[in-house]
Amino acid sequence: MKNFSNSFLVWSMFSFAMVATSLLFNISCSSSKYIPEKLETALQQEIRKYEKDKSHISIQFKGKTISSINEDMKSKLKEAGISIESVIGDIFTASGSVESIKKTTLLEFVVFLESAKQMDLKSK
């Protein structure tokens, strides 16, 4: 009987440790939640690259919203941590960190985000 009690105690402590570890892991990863379907492939690749490097670089990107961007939308975009550079109707250009771009995907009015492509102005 004593052997059973010790085994049960060890099993209970192990289970508690696993649950606690799982909760801590989920809490620490909660800032990484985002909707990848709202990200263009090139922007997803850029995000993965900077995540691996643990770089805090600012990434330039373009976004599309469900309707013309109003002051409330601008405010929510800024709260997500991005810097808005320009707005034309339902399109905006911005820059932000990996985490702020991920937060931007969680905004209901944001439809799609894509990498800001640099124009090559050199003549060939």
Contacts in CASP RR format, 6 or more apart in sequence:
PFRMAT RR
TARGET T0000
AUTHOR 0000-0000-0000
METHOD contacts of the structure
MODEL  1
MKNFSNSFLVWSMFSFAMVATSLLFNISCSSSKYIPEKLETALQQEIRKY
EKDKSHISIQFKGKTISSINEDMKSKLKEAGISIESVIGDIFTASGSVES
IKKTTLLEFVVFLESAKQMDLKSK
31 99 0 8 1.000
31 102 0 8 1.000
32 99 0 8 1.000
32 102 0 8 1.000
33 102 0 8 1.000
33 106 0 8 1.000
34 101 0 8 1.000
34 102 0 8 1.000
34 103 0 8 1.000
34 105 0 8 1.000
34 106 0 8 1.000
35 105 0 8 1.000
35 106 0 8 1.000
36 44 0 8 1.000
36 105 0 8 1.000
38 105 0 8 1.000
38 110 0 8 1.000
38 111 0 8 1.000
38 112 0 8 1.000
38 113 0 8 1.000
39 47 0 8 1.000
39 101 0 8 1.000
39 105 0 8 1.000
39 112 0 8 1.000
39 113 0 8 1.000
39 114 0 8 1.000
40 112 0 8 1.000
40 113 0 8 1.000
40 114 0 8 1.000
40 115 0 8 1.000
42 114 0 8 1.000
42 115 0 8 1.000
43 59 0 8 1.000
43 61 0 8 1.000
43 101 0 8 1.000
43 113 0 8 1.000
43 114 0 8 1.000
43 115 0 8 1.000
46 59 0 8 1.000
46 115 0 8 1.000
47 59 0 8 1.000
47 98 0 8 1.000
47 101 0 8 1.000
47 102 0 8 1.000
50 57 0 8 1.000
50 59 0 8 1.000
50 98 0 8 1.000
51 98 0 8 1.000
56 97 0 8 1.000
57 97 0 8 1.000
58 83 0 8 1.000
58 95 0 8 1.000
58 96 0 8 1.000
58 97 0 8 1.000
59 95 0 8 1.000
59 96 0 8 1.000
59 97 0 8 1.000
59 98 0 8 1.000
59 101 0 8 1.000
59 115 0 8 1.000
60 85 0 8 1.000
60 93 0 8 1.000
60 94 0 8 1.000
60 95 0 8 1.000
60 96 0 8 1.000
60 115 0 8 1.000
60 116 0 8 1.000
61 93 0 8 1.000
61 94 0 8 1.000
61 95 0 8 1.000
61 96 0 8 1.000
61 101 0 8 1.000
61 113 0 8 1.000
61 114 0 8 1.000
61 115 0 8 1.000
61 116 0 8 1.000
62 91 0 8 1.000
62 92 0 8 1.000
62 93 0 8 1.000
62 94 0 8 1.000
62 113 0 8 1.000
62 114 0 8 1.000
62 115 0 8 1.000
62 116 0 8 1.000
63 91 0 8 1.000
63 92 0 8 1.000
63 93 0 8 1.000
63 94 0 8 1.000
63 110 0 8 1.000
63 111 0 8 1.000
63 112 0 8 1.000
63 113 0 8 1.000
63 114 0 8 1.000
64 90 0 8 1.000
64 91 0 8 1.000
64 110 0 8 1.000
64 111 0 8 1.000
64 112 0 8 1.000
64 113 0 8 1.000
65 73 0 8 1.000
65 90 0 8 1.000
65 91 0 8 1.000
65 92 0 8 1.000
65 109 0 8 1.000
65 110 0 8 1.000
65 111 0 8 1.000
66 90 0 8 1.000
66 108 0 8 1.000
66 109 0 8 1.000
66 111 0 8 1.000
67 90 0 8 1.000
67 109 0 8 1.000
68 89 0 8 1.000
68 90 0 8 1.000
69 87 0 8 1.000
69 89 0 8 1.000
69 90 0 8 1.000
69 92 0 8 1.000
73 109 0 8 1.000
74 84 0 8 1.000
74 87 0 8 1.000
76 107 0 8 1.000
76 109 0 8 1.000
77 84 0 8 1.000
77 92 0 8 1.000
77 94 0 8 1.000
77 104 0 8 1.000
77 107 0 8 1.000
78 84 0 8 1.000
80 100 0 8 1.000
80 103 0 8 1.000
80 104 0 8 1.000
80 106 0 8 1.000
80 107 0 8 1.000
81 96 0 8 1.000
81 97 0 8 1.000
81 100 0 8 1.000
81 103 0 8 1.000
81 104 0 8 1.000
82 94 0 8 1.000
82 95 0 8 1.000
82 96 0 8 1.000
82 100 0 8 1.000
82 101 0 8 1.000
82 104 0 8 1.000
83 94 0 8 1.000
83 95 0 8 1.000
83 96 0 8 1.000
84 92 0 8 1.000
84 93 0 8 1.000
84 94 0 8 1.000
85 92 0 8 1.000
85 93 0 8 1.000
85 94 0 8 1.000
85 95 0 8 1.000
86 92 0 8 1.000
86 93 0 8 1.000
93 116 0 8 1.000
94 104 0 8 1.000
101 113 0 8 1.000
104 110 0 8 1.000
104 113 0 8 1.000
105 113 0 8 1.000
END
